[in-house]
Amino acid sequence: MIFAVTYRYTDDTETRDAVRAEHRDHLRALAADGKLLISGPFAPGEPAGALLLFRAETRDEVAGWIAADPFSVRGVVAESTTTEYLPVLGSLLPAFEG
């Protein structure tokens, strides 16, 4: 299954900046294991946050990865949502199959 996760960040940019390398290391490890398909922050001018797409067997598995994310541990994530996502069309569709 594919899950779309959105993060909304707190206004604490100092902590976010201090923890960013650790956060990205966490995500790199998930990507290396084939669990994280893509992630990135929202563009400037948008509310502070990010979109992450995961491949997982269960929503609980994704919840564990989110809970272990240094951004979550250090309070940078004010809110997150996890939604099962069903890719249907587009040039990236092959990346979601299998």
Secondary structure by P-SEA (a helix, b strand, c coil): cbbbbbbbbccaaaaaaaaaaaaaaaaaaaaaaccccccccccccccccbbbbbbcccaaaaaaaaaaccccccccccbbbbbbbbbccccccccccc
